[in-house]
Amino acid sequence: MPRINRQASNTKVYHIILRGIDKQDIFLNEKDYSKFLEIIKESKEKFEYDIYSYCLMNNHIHIV
């Protein structure tokens, strides 16, 4: 059964979670964390959105 589409937030604030398949690590070293943050920074400048908080762990990420 397909998932129902999420509704757009009235506040435009979203909690984004990314995780590795089967809880596998997605960051293997400090360079991986740095590269991810660099990509986020570039996309933030291009698309003009705010990040209120984030937490990067070895096998998953939270962004608000």
PyMOL commands that set and color helices and strands:
alter all, ss='L'
color gray80, all
select helices_A, chain A and resi 21-23+30-47
alter helices_A, ss='H'
color red, helices_A
select strands_A, chain A and resi 16-19+54-56+60-63
alter strands_A, ss='S'
color yellow, strands_A
deselect
rebuild
show_as cartoon
